Amino acid sequence: MEIYEKVSTNLNFVEREKQTRKFWEDNGVFEKSIELREGGENYTFFDGPPTANGKPHIGHVLTRVIKDMVPRYHTMKGRRVLRKAGWDTHGLPVELEVEKKLGIDGKDQIEAYGLEPFIGHCKESVWTYKGMWEDFSGTVGFWADMDHPYVTYTNDFIESEWWALKKIWDKGLLYKGFKIVPYCPRCGTPLSSHEVAQGYKAVKERSAVVRFKCVDEDAYFLAWTTTPWTLPSNVALCVNPTDTYCKVKAADGYVYYMAKALLDSVLGGI
């Protein structure tokens, strides 16, 4: 006696996924997974929302699927898991897209164009691929309330952020600190590591060789750097214990400590 039906070796997996998705939608399975647990233990899962002015790609498939596994697991454990979809509508990607569309470049030109109309274009741009994102999320089986999403540019959301920040301040959990971050002079703003990674290109640039004054004598250490913007925060110099260093007086009249192997290449032009 066979308990299970024999699985065909000619399955069309794409078609079966479509059938499963249709079954979920026709029968409101996601909604029922919440309704049937009314009054039960709640489980909260915060998901960073996507920006809909860019197309979803294979990386989003991975994150969508992995993030869906967590609330789905807790739902199967009997917990009530509200999963509210959201849209990230702030940030440089949106602004850059609108700048390209309007043919303007940089903060000064944005201000000359007008902040209000520019913001209006940004609010339109963030919905460019909304339908594609919703279809994509359904295709990979991502369960979320897409009909009542939170949108980060709405006043309700912004005010809730201010409220949370005020609560953190009241508890004494905010402090002022300093750190070195990538900065875009064109945009006039710090950049995230993700934004920096999107903008790499090969360029030729002059090296910076900097003099560091010795404390107890009229001499300098010479140091080479490819990141001169970090110089204001330098508190120490590193030397190689296996290299040979020389104390030399250059043609410019300064006395330097520097690696012997670099004497000709660095001081040859002085």
C-alpha positions as a printed NumPy array, in Angstrom:
array([[  0.   ,   0.   ,   0.   ],
       [  1.462,   3.362,  -1.044],
       [  0.987,   6.227,   1.415],
       [  2.192,   8.951,  -0.945],
       [  1.551,   9.517,  -4.6  ],
       [  4.491,   8.816,  -6.832],
       [  6.311,  12.008,  -7.809],
       [  6.61 ,  12.498, -11.542],
       [ 10.111,  12.841, -12.958],
       [  8.822,  15.405, -15.463],
       [  7.8  ,  18.116, -13.   ],
       [  7.707,  21.687, -14.198],
       [  8.99 ,  23.42 , -11.087],
       [  8.237,  26.943, -12.316],
       [  4.629,  25.989, -13.003],
       [  4.303,  24.307,  -9.604],
       [  5.635,  27.433,  -7.892],
       [  3.015,  29.496,  -9.71 ],
       [  0.3  ,  27.088,  -8.611],
       [  1.443,  27.275,  -4.984],
       [  1.563,  31.074,  -5.095],
       [ -1.965,  31.193,  -6.583],
       [ -3.23 ,  28.813,  -3.879],
       [ -1.757,  31.045,  -1.166],
       [ -3.295,  34.178,  -2.694],
       [ -6.726,  32.648,  -3.441],
       [ -7.054,  31.272,   0.082],
       [ -5.39 ,  34.136,   1.976],
       [ -2.924,  31.725,   3.58 ],
       [ -0.559,  34.459,   4.751],
       [ -3.386,  36.449,   6.314],
       [ -4.749,  33.315,   8.006],
       [ -1.32 ,  32.531,   9.472],
       [ -1.73 ,  35.759,  11.451],
       [ -5.468,  35.613,  12.145],
       [ -5.36 ,  32.068,  13.542],
       [ -2.775,  33.129,  16.116],
       [ -4.742,  36.122,  17.417],
       [ -4.107,  36.509,  21.143],
       [ -1.037,  34.296,  21.059],
       [  2.589,  35.16 ,  21.688],
       [  3.87 ,  37.846,  19.329],
       [  7.213,  37.69 ,  17.549],
       [  8.669,  40.857,  16.042],
       [ 11.025,  40.785,  13.076],
       [ 12.528,  43.989,  11.675],
       [ 13.434,  43.827,   8.008],
       [ 15.447,  46.57 ,   6.316],
       [ 13.256,  47.685,   3.383],
       [ 14.418,  47.93 ,  -0.233],
       [ 14.491,  51.013,  -2.446],
       [ 12.07 ,  50.626,  -5.348],
       [ 13.873,  52.936,  -7.767],
       [ 16.315,  50.103,  -8.56 ],
       [ 15.538,  46.692, -10.025],
       [ 15.758,  43.601,  -7.787],
       [ 18.672,  41.27 ,  -8.53 ],
       [ 19.998,  37.87 ,  -7.448],
       [ 21.419,  39.332,  -4.229],
       [ 17.924,  40.411,  -3.2  ],
       [ 16.663,  36.873,  -3.827],
       [ 19.138,  35.553,  -1.263],
       [ 18.322,  38.132,   1.411],
       [ 14.562,  37.918,   0.825],
       [ 14.558,  34.132,   1.191],
       [ 16.816,  34.039,   4.255],
       [ 14.863,  36.791,   6.011],
       [ 11.577,  35.025,   5.263],
       [ 12.814,  31.843,   6.932],
       [ 12.998,  33.448,  10.379],
       [  9.397,  34.726,  10.736],
       [  8.111,  31.606,   8.937],
       [  9.871,  29.408,  11.508],
       [  8.352,  31.326,  14.42 ],
       [  4.94 ,  31.205,  12.74 ],
       [  5.246,  27.399,  12.567],
       [  6.102,  27.433,  16.293],
       [  2.681,  29.006,  16.921],
       [  3.675,  32.639,  17.331],
       [  1.826,  35.577,  15.79 ],
       [  4.229,  37.285,  13.418],
       [  3.107,  40.562,  11.858],
       [  5.172,  41.136,   8.733],
       [  4.749,  44.677,   7.468],
       [  6.45 ,  45.48 ,   4.188],
       [  8.284,  48.756,   3.807],
       [  9.999,  51.011,   1.296],
       [ 13.231,  52.897,   1.847],
       [ 12.727,  56.231,   0.088],
       [ 15.786,  58.146,   1.3  ],
       [ 19.427,  58.192,   0.311],
       [ 21.899,  58.971,  -2.427],
       [ 20.737,  56.323,  -4.961],
       [ 17.392,  58.115,  -5.295],
       [ 18.975,  61.573,  -5.562],
       [ 21.561,  60.472,  -8.134],
       [ 18.888,  58.885, -10.298],
       [ 16.888,  62.126, -10.303],
       [ 20.002,  64.213, -11.012],
       [ 20.651,  62.117, -14.129],
       [ 17.03 ,  62.493, -15.214],
       [ 17.056,  66.28 , -14.793],
       [ 20.544,  66.748, -16.234],
       [ 21.918,  68.478, -13.155],
       [ 25.071,  67.748, -11.199],
       [ 25.815,  68.352,  -7.539],
       [ 24.415,  70.094,  -4.49 ],
       [ 24.702,  73.634,  -5.879],
       [ 22.696,  72.787,  -8.995],
       [ 20.069,  70.976,  -6.903],
       [ 19.596,  74.108,  -4.78 ],
       [ 19.453,  76.276,  -7.916],
       [ 16.794,  73.968,  -9.398],
       [ 14.772,  74.16 ,  -6.166],
       [ 14.615,  71.745,  -3.225],
       [ 10.835,  71.279,  -3.246],
       [ 10.519,  70.33 ,  -6.931],
       [ 13.64 ,  68.154,  -6.642],
       [ 12.159,  66.317,  -3.646],
       [  8.934,  65.886,  -5.633],
       [ 10.852,  64.137,  -8.415],
       [ 12.566,  61.948,  -5.815],
       [  9.21 ,  60.861,  -4.38 ],
       [  8.101,  59.84 ,  -7.868],
       [ 11.357,  58.085,  -8.696],
       [ 11.287,  55.737,  -5.698],
       [  8.217,  53.974,  -7.108],
       [  9.698,  53.255, -10.557],
       [  9.997,  49.503,  -9.999],
       [  7.435,  48.992,  -7.226],
       [  5.393,  46.522,  -9.28 ],
       [  8.503,  44.553, -10.212],
       [  9.505,  44.326,  -6.535],
       [  6.06 ,  43.114,  -5.494],
       [  5.998,  40.454,  -8.213],
       [  9.55 ,  39.402,  -7.389],
       [  8.743,  39.073,  -3.673],
       [  5.733,  36.909,  -4.428],
       [  7.704,  34.738,  -6.842],
       [ 10.325,  33.84 ,  -4.224],
       [  7.591,  33.152,  -1.638],
       [  8.311,  36.184,   0.553],
       [  5.366,  36.733,   2.891],
       [  4.688,  40.352,   3.886],
       [  1.814,  42.819,   4.003],
       [  2.456,  44.672,   0.728],
       [ -0.938,  46.402,   0.781],
       [ -0.202,  48.493,   3.893],
       [  3.533,  49.195,   3.821],
       [  5.436,  51.78 ,   5.799],
       [  7.141,  54.431,   3.662],
       [ 10.128,  56.273,   5.084],
       [  9.295,  59.657,   3.527],
       [  5.854,  59.952,   5.163],
       [  5.503,  62.378,   8.074],
       [  4.188,  59.601,  10.325],
       [  7.333,  57.564,   9.822],
       [  9.696,  60.527,  10.147],
       [  8.002,  61.678,  13.352],
       [  8.226,  58.144,  14.771],
       [ 11.983,  58.283,  14.129],
       [ 12.207,  61.605,  15.965],
       [ 10.189,  60.121,  18.834],
       [ 12.525,  57.117,  19.093],
       [ 15.601,  59.351,  18.948],
       [ 14.188,  61.542,  21.743],
       [ 13.557,  58.473,  23.911],
       [ 17.15 ,  57.325,  23.365],
       [ 18.37 ,  60.82 ,  24.296],
       [ 16.22 ,  60.882,  27.447],
       [ 17.845,  57.62 ,  28.571],
       [ 21.306,  59.103,  28.135],
       [ 22.282,  56.631,  25.442],
       [ 23.46 ,  59.174,  22.866],
       [ 27.027,  60.435,  22.837],
       [ 29.2  ,  62.504,  20.533],
       [ 32.098,  60.694,  18.903],
       [ 34.458,  61.049,  15.977],
       [ 35.414,  58.626,  13.243],
       [ 36.87 ,  58.819,   9.761],
       [ 34.359,  58.032,   7.025],
       [ 34.447,  58.141,   3.213],
       [ 33.247,  61.531,   1.988],
       [ 31.967,  62.667,  -1.392],
       [ 32.873,  66.309,  -2.116],
       [ 30.489,  66.373,  -5.099],
       [ 27.479,  65.264,  -3.05 ],
       [ 28.628,  67.029,   0.123],
       [ 27.877,  64.021,   2.305],
       [ 29.547,  60.992,   3.94 ],
       [ 29.209,  57.698,   2.061],
       [ 28.346,  54.212,   3.227],
       [ 30.689,  51.347,   2.356],
       [ 28.056,  50.11 ,  -0.121],
       [ 27.951,  53.461,  -1.897],
       [ 31.745,  53.613,  -2.062],
       [ 31.881,  50.106,  -3.55 ],
       [ 29.493,  51.173,  -6.326],
       [ 31.725,  54.058,  -7.399],
       [ 35.192,  52.553,  -7.734],
       [ 37.1  ,  53.267, -10.922],
       [ 40.758,  53.257, -11.916],
       [ 42.327,  56.726, -11.791],
       [ 45.851,  58.116, -11.792],
       [ 46.628,  60.207,  -8.746],
       [ 49.698,  61.805,  -7.248],
       [ 51.124,  60.257,  -4.087],
       [ 51.377,  62.285,  -0.9  ],
       [ 54.704,  62.259,   0.955],
       [ 54.397,  63.977,   4.327],
       [ 56.984,  65.323,   6.767],
       [ 56.534,  64.431,  10.435],
       [ 58.641,  66.531,  12.85 ],
       [ 60.859,  64.723,  15.343],
       [ 60.191,  65.739,  18.929],
       [ 63.744,  66.222,  20.184],
       [ 65.71 ,  67.275,  17.086],
       [ 65.514,  69.357,  13.932],
       [ 64.701,  66.41 ,  11.666],
       [ 61.708,  64.799,  10.03 ],
       [ 60.356,  61.387,   9.212],
       [ 59.095,  61.035,   5.651],
       [ 55.921,  58.975,   5.228],
       [ 54.049,  58.091,   2.065],
       [ 50.278,  57.702,   2.029],
       [ 47.473,  57.026,  -0.419],
       [ 44.846,  58.226,   2.087],
       [ 45.81 ,  61.825,   2.942],
       [ 42.362,  62.543,   4.37 ],
       [ 43.306,  60.386,   7.396],
       [ 46.353,  62.545,   8.277],
       [ 44.569,  64.826,  10.807],
       [ 43.843,  61.807,  13.005],
       [ 47.334,  60.252,  12.882],
       [ 48.872,  59.694,  16.321],
       [ 51.767,  57.345,  15.42 ],
       [ 54.074,  56.216,  12.625],
       [ 54.947,  52.611,  11.875],
       [ 58.389,  51.416,  10.794],
       [ 59.586,  48.04 ,   9.569],
       [ 62.004,  46.45 ,  12.064],
       [ 63.749,  44.493,   9.293],
       [ 64.391,  47.48 ,   6.978],
       [ 67.414,  49.786,   7.085],
       [ 66.679,  53.453,   7.767],
       [ 69.021,  56.353,   7.071],
       [ 69.406,  59.86 ,   8.426],
       [ 70.144,  62.148,   5.481],
       [ 70.357,  65.842,   4.728],
       [ 68.614,  66.599,   1.44 ],
       [ 69.269,  69.372,  -1.047],
       [ 66.236,  71.262,   0.269],
       [ 68.076,  71.742,   3.58 ],
       [ 65.893,  69.393,   5.65 ],
       [ 67.17 ,  66.382,   7.584],
       [ 65.152,  63.223,   7.029],
       [ 64.806,  59.743,   8.454],
       [ 63.686,  57.369,   5.736],
       [ 64.095,  53.859,   4.337],
       [ 67.439,  53.3  ,   2.619],
       [ 65.779,  51.515,  -0.311],
       [ 63.773,  54.652,  -1.164],
       [ 66.488,  57.297,  -0.919],
       [ 67.091,  57.626,  -4.673],
       [ 63.451,  57.409,  -5.769],
       [ 62.174,  59.923,  -3.209],
       [ 65.073,  62.352,  -2.8  ],
       [ 66.438,  62.123,  -6.325],
       [ 64.224,  64.965,  -7.497],
       [ 64.905,  67.269,  -4.568]])
